[in-house]
Amino acid sequence: MYVTPEQIQAAGKASIDSILSLYTAQFAAAEKLANLNANALKAAFEDSIANARALTGAKDVQELIGLQGTFAQPTLEKAIAYSKSLYEAATEANAEFAKMNERRVSEWNENFVSLLDKAAKSAPAGSEVAVSAMKQMIAAADSAYDNLNKVAKQASEIAQANVAAATETVKGLAKAKKAA
């Protein structure tokens, strides 16, 4: 059971490809967040200018107070939209990283089991029990990992549903306040 230069080269290439895909995903997530923040900052700046112009055009205190009250609703709605977009970007990035991690763990498990099979062929008689125990440990660890991933996905789905419900509640309260 010797490792060939081709196997070493393939393992190195796979590792580099994995690292590069991780960096690419991280860069895409950072780019998305930067764009989100730049757009939010630009919108806030434009709103501030428009609000300042509206306030300077007020003819009396009553109109000034009325204008200030109208600024709150759009600001709240934009803050909610920004928070939701930020949450979605983070969720997408997390899902991508989880997929990469799952693929990497799966590949590692397959390679390790393959290595165990090769080792078992050249192992002395009676070592089948040890090899079988190792395979069972890997299977158990893989099963535990899958269960943890399922729980994490369920928690993420619950959190996403809670964010959506909270967003709708805040929008409903804002509409009710606006109607009143």
C-alpha positions in Angstrom: 0.0 0.0 0.0 2.1 2.8 -1.3 1.0 6.3 -2.1 1.9 7.3 -5.7 3.0 10.8 -6.8 -0.3 11.0 -8.8 -2.3 10.4 -5.6 -0.3 13.1 -3.8 -0.8 15.5 -6.7 -4.6 14.8 -6.9 -5.0 15.3 -3.1 -3.1 18.6 -3.3 -5.2 19.7 -6.3 -8.4 18.8 -4.5 -7.3 20.8 -1.4 -6.3 23.8 -3.4 -9.6 23.7 -5.3 -11.5 23.4 -2.0 -9.6 26.4 -0.6 -10.2 28.5 -3.7 -13.9 27.8 -3.8 -14.1 28.7 -0.1 -12.3 32.0 -0.8 -14.5 32.7 -3.8 -17.6 32.2 -1.7 -16.3 34.4 1.0 -15.4 37.1 -1.5 -18.9 36.9 -3.1 -20.5 37.2 0.4 -18.3 40.2 1.3 -19.1 41.8 -2.0 -22.8 41.3 -1.5 -22.6 42.8 2.0 -20.5 45.8 0.7 -23.1 46.5 -2.0 -25.9 46.2 0.5 -24.2 48.6 2.8 -23.3 51.1 0.0 -26.9 51.1 -1.3 -28.2 51.6 2.3 -25.8 54.4 2.9 -26.6 56.1 -0.4 -30.3 55.9 0.3 -29.9 57.2 3.8 -27.9 60.1 2.5 -30.4 61.0 -0.2 -33.3 60.7 2.3 -31.4 63.0 4.7 -31.0 65.6 1.9 -34.6 65.4 0.9 -35.8 65.6 4.5 -33.5 68.6 5.2 -34.9 70.4 2.1 -38.5 69.6 3.2 -37.8 70.9 6.7 -36.3 74.2 5.4 -39.4 74.7 3.3 -41.7 74.5 6.4 -43.8 77.7 6.9 -44.6 77.2 10.5 -44.0 74.9 13.6 -47.1 72.8 13.0 -45.9 72.0 9.4 -42.4 71.3 10.8 -43.7 68.8 13.3 -46.0 67.2 10.7 -43.0 66.7 8.4 -40.9 65.1 11.0 -43.6 62.6 11.7 -43.8 61.6 8.1 -40.1 60.9 8.0 -40.3 58.1 10.6 -42.4 55.6 8.6 -40.2 55.3 5.5 -37.1 55.2 7.6 -38.5 52.3 9.6 -39.6 50.4 6.4 -36.1 50.9 4.9 -34.5 49.7 8.2 -36.6 46.6 8.1 -35.8 45.9 4.4 -32.1 46.4 5.1 -32.2 44.0 8.1 -34.0 41.4 6.0 -31.6 41.8 3.1 -28.6 41.5 5.5 -30.1 38.4 7.1 -30.8 36.8 3.7 -27.2 37.5 2.6 -25.8 36.0 5.8 -28.1 32.9 5.4 -27.0 32.4 1.8 -23.4 32.6 2.7 -23.8 30.2 5.6 -25.7 27.7 3.4 -22.9 27.9 0.8 -20.2 27.3 3.5 -22.3 24.4 4.9 -22.5 22.8 1.5 -18.7 23.1 1.0 -18.1 21.6 4.4 -20.5 18.7 3.8 -18.8 17.9 0.5 -15.3 18.1 2.1 -16.4 15.8 5.0 -18.0 13.4 2.7 -14.9 13.2 0.5 -12.7 12.7 3.6 -14.9 9.9 4.8 -14.8 8.2 1.4 -11.0 8.5 1.2 -10.6 7.2 4.7 -12.8 4.2 4.2 -11.0 3.5 1.0 -7.7 3.7 2.8 -9.0 1.3 5.5 -10.1 -1.1 2.8 -6.6 -1.1 1.3 -5.0 -1.5 4.7 -7.3 -4.4 5.5 -6.2 -6.3 2.4 -2.6 -6.2 3.5 -3.2 -6.4 7.2 -2.4 -9.6 9.2 -5.2 -12.2 9.8 -7.5 -11.3 12.7 -7.4 -7.5 12.1 -10.8 -7.6 10.3 -12.4 -6.8 13.7 -10.4 -3.6 14.1 -11.1 -2.5 10.6 -14.8 -3.2 11.0 -14.8 -1.2 14.3 -13.1 1.7 12.6 -15.7 1.7 9.8 -18.5 1.6 12.3 -17.0 4.5 14.2 -16.8 6.5 10.9 -20.4 5.6 10.1 -21.5 6.6 13.5 -19.6 9.9 13.3 -21.0 10.5 9.9 -24.5 9.9 11.1 -24.0 12.2 14.1 -22.7 14.9 11.7 -25.7 14.5 9.4 -28.1 14.8 12.5 -26.3 17.9 13.6 -26.7 19.4 10.1 -30.4 18.6 10.1 -30.9 20.2 13.5 -28.9 23.3 12.3 -31.0 23.5 9.2 -34.2 23.3 11.2 -33.0 26.0 13.6 -32.1 28.2 10.6 -35.6 27.6 9.1 -37.3 28.5 12.4 -35.2 31.6 12.7 -36.0 32.6 9.2 -39.7 32.1 9.8 -39.4 34.2 13.0 -37.7 37.0 11.1 -40.4 36.9 8.5 -43.1 37.0 11.1 -41.5 39.8 13.0 -41.1 41.8 9.8 -44.8 41.4 9.0 -45.8 42.3 12.5 -43.7 45.5 12.4 -45.2 46.4 9.0 -48.7 45.7 10.3 -48.1 47.9 13.3 -46.7 50.7 11.1 -49.7 50.5 8.8 -52.1 50.5 11.8 -50.3 53.5 13.3 -50.4 55.3 9.9 -54.1 54.6 9.5 -54.8 55.9 13.0 
